[in-house]
């Protein structure tokens, strides 16, 4: 249970609705891994998962791929405002090692106005 990240996520530019996986792996057991959305300007992290479980409010947006020792975050169908900094954190030791990835979502969002 050392708490080191052995594979970090990479920056990604993705299209709207494009399914994308952010890889991550650590050398501790999965129960100590966590994904977060980072708001750097406010010095805040919003947990997406606690251990191997996604928080309920994120289950429609993401899934976790835990095959083969991975702890990957899968974007099911991203929208423009899903861009930001995502952090994979290994919580096993006091240092709390992590890897960050900047995500950019691009594409068109269509709006319809009824009656026109």
Secondary structure, DSSP 8 states (H G I E B T S, - for coil): ----EEE----EEEETT--EEE--EESS-GGGEEEEEEEGGGTEEEESEETTEE-GGGTTTEEEE-GGG--EEEESS--GGG-EEEEEEE-SSTT--EEEEEEEEES------TT-
